[in-house]
Every structure is written in structure tokens, then in C-alpha cells.
Amino acid sequence: MGELRIKRIYNPAEKTDGLRILVDRLWPRGVTKDRAQIDRWMKDIAPSTELRKQYHANPQNWAEFQHNYIAELQQSKEAVNELAELIKTHDTVTLLYSVHDEHQNHAVVLKDFLLTMI
């Protein structure tokens, strides 16, 4: 298994990022496709629109968001398996997200979830 990282898409791309996968449902504001330098865009692995809106309305409900997002991931077997396979077959995979909070965001939850299953 390779290394799994997370990074804001607004930070510059680096060769050490390896395979760059955008894990947001929406394309990040102000980022051109050239600047993004992504290898894959996996919209289906992102939280549902409903869950994302609930969390943005009540960011203090971080534990609830984590629980609900993990439940969504458990139902998204195809997308999760596809991403897990990419992680297994690449030296480094960087999950890209756009939100400002580097500690409480869906990419953090996704990374932890993937590490428990790989």
C-alpha cells in the first residue's frame, strides 16, 4: 500500500503528491483545471449535498457529520472500492478538498475510513 495524504486544492501541486484525486462534489471556486492538476475527480465519494449543507449550517455538529458521512461511505461500496484500489496500486495518493478547515473536513474522515479498510 502506498502513502495516503490529504491536501487543500488551493495549495500548489507538487511532484510528491503522486496521484491527485479531487474528492469534492463541487468544483472548487477560482481553480482552473490547469491549476488543479488533478488525475481523477471522484464526486461520488464526497458527502451528499444534503449532508454537506447540514454540516455547513451547523459546523459544531462535527461528530454527527462524521457518523453520517461514514454511513454514506459504507453504502458507497463501488466508489470506496475504486478509491481503495487506486491507493493500493500507487506509491502516493493525495486526496484534494477545498474547504478552509484543515482538521474538520470530509477528507479527514475519508482518509481515516480508508485506512481502516485497507
C-alpha positions as CSV (number, residue, x, y, z in Angstrom):
1,M,0.0,0.0,0.0
2,G,1.2,3.5,-0.8
3,E,1.1,6.6,1.3
4,L,-2.3,8.4,1.6
5,R,-2.3,12.1,2.1
6,I,-4.8,14.9,2.2
7,K,-4.3,18.5,0.9
8,R,-6.2,21.6,0.1
9,I,-6.6,22.0,-3.7
10,Y,-5.6,25.7,-3.3
11,N,-2.1,24.7,-2.2
12,P,0.4,24.3,-5.1
13,A,0.7,20.9,-6.7
14,E,3.9,19.1,-6.0
15,K,5.6,16.0,-7.6
16,T,5.5,14.3,-4.2
17,D,1.7,14.4,-4.3
18,G,1.6,11.3,-6.5
19,L,-1.9,10.6,-7.8
20,R,-4.0,13.7,-7.1
21,I,-7.7,12.9,-6.6
22,L,-10.3,15.6,-6.0
23,V,-12.9,14.3,-3.5
24,D,-15.3,17.2,-3.5
25,R,-18.8,17.0,-5.1
26,L,-18.5,20.6,-6.4
27,W,-15.6,22.0,-8.5
28,P,-13.6,24.4,-6.2
29,R,-14.2,28.1,-6.8
30,G,-11.5,30.0,-8.6
31,V,-9.4,26.9,-9.5
32,T,-8.8,26.3,-13.2
33,K,-8.4,22.7,-14.5
34,D,-4.8,23.5,-15.4
35,R,-4.0,24.8,-11.9
36,A,-5.8,21.9,-10.2
37,Q,-3.6,19.3,-11.9
38,I,-5.8,16.5,-10.8
39,D,-5.6,13.0,-12.1
40,R,-9.2,12.0,-11.0
41,W,-12.3,13.7,-9.8
42,M,-14.3,11.3,-7.6
43,K,-17.6,13.2,-6.9
44,D,-19.4,10.1,-5.7
45,I,-17.0,9.7,-2.7
46,A,-17.9,13.1,-1.4
47,P,-20.6,13.7,1.2
48,S,-24.1,14.0,-0.2
49,T,-25.4,17.5,-1.0
50,E,-27.8,17.2,1.9
51,L,-25.2,16.2,4.4
52,R,-22.8,18.9,3.2
53,K,-25.5,21.6,3.6
54,Q,-26.4,20.3,7.1
55,Y,-22.8,20.4,8.3
56,H,-22.2,23.9,6.8
57,A,-25.3,25.1,8.6
58,N,-24.2,23.6,11.9
59,P,-20.4,23.1,12.0
60,Q,-20.5,22.4,15.7
61,N,-22.1,19.1,14.9
62,W,-18.7,17.6,13.8
63,A,-19.3,14.2,15.5
64,E,-22.7,13.9,13.9
65,F,-21.3,14.8,10.5
66,Q,-18.5,12.1,10.8
67,H,-21.0,9.5,11.8
68,N,-23.4,10.3,8.9
69,Y,-20.6,10.5,6.3
70,I,-19.2,7.1,7.4
71,A,-22.7,5.7,7.0
72,E,-22.8,7.1,3.5
73,L,-19.4,5.7,2.7
74,Q,-20.5,2.3,3.8
75,Q,-23.3,2.5,1.3
76,S,-21.0,3.7,-1.5
77,K,-19.1,0.4,-1.9
78,E,-18.3,0.9,-5.6
79,A,-16.7,4.3,-5.2
80,V,-14.9,3.3,-2.0
81,N,-13.5,0.1,-3.6
82,E,-12.4,2.0,-6.6
83,L,-10.5,4.5,-4.4
84,A,-9.1,1.8,-2.2
85,E,-7.7,0.0,-5.4
86,L,-6.1,3.3,-6.5
87,I,-4.4,3.6,-3.1
88,K,-3.1,0.0,-3.2
89,T,-1.7,0.5,-6.7
90,H,0.1,3.8,-6.4
91,D,3.0,4.8,-4.2
92,T,1.4,8.1,-3.1
93,V,-2.2,9.2,-3.4
94,T,-3.3,12.7,-2.3
95,L,-7.0,13.4,-1.6
96,L,-7.8,17.0,-2.5
97,Y,-10.5,19.1,-0.9
98,S,-11.5,22.8,-1.0
99,V,-12.8,23.7,2.5
100,H,-10.8,26.1,4.7
101,D,-10.7,23.9,7.9
102,E,-7.8,21.5,7.6
103,H,-8.8,19.5,10.6
104,Q,-12.5,19.1,10.4
105,N,-13.4,18.3,6.8
106,H,-14.7,15.2,4.9
107,A,-11.2,14.4,3.5
108,V,-10.0,13.8,7.1
109,V,-12.9,11.4,7.7
110,L,-12.4,9.7,4.3
111,K,-8.7,9.2,4.9
112,D,-9.3,7.6,8.3
113,F,-12.1,5.4,6.9
114,L,-9.9,4.2,4.1
115,L,-7.0,3.5,6.4
116,T,-9.2,1.2,8.5
117,M,-10.3,-0.9,5.5
118,I,-7.0,-1.2,3.5
